[in-house]
């Protein structure tokens, strides 16, 4: 799994095969897949996910 970060200006909108966009925080950890939970843990521990 590869994660990227970038600055973005504007409002993200779904298109093509993407039906919906949502913002998740660390409190949403239980809503994501097991591999994403590992990523959430790493991002939280490194201060990149609140």
N, C-alpha and C positions, 0 to 999 in steps of 0.2 A: 504494500500500500504506500502510495506517495501522496504527501500533502503539500500544498503550495499556499503561500500567503501573498497578498498584494493589497495595495490601497485601491479603493474604488470610490468613485464619485457618481452619484445618481441613485436610481432605484432599480435593483435587480428585478428582472421579470422572467418568468419561465417561458421557454420556447421549445420547439421541436418535440422531443420525447419527454421533456421535463414538464410535469403537470403542475407542480407546486414547489415553492421555495419557502423554507421556514428557518428561523434563527434558533439555534440550540445553545444552551449553556450547560455547564457541568451538572446542574441539577436535573437535566434531561437524560443523563447517562443511561438510565434503565430503558429508555425508549429506542436505543440503537442496538445494532448487532454486536455480538461478542468481540469481533475484531475492532469495531469502532469504539467499544468501551476501553480497549487497551490504548487506542489513540487518544481518547478523551482523557484517560489517566495521565498519559505522558504530557499532553498539552496543559492540563491543569497543574501538574507538578512543576512544569517549566514556566508557569505564569502566563501562558498564552490563551487559556480558556478559563473564564470566571464561572 
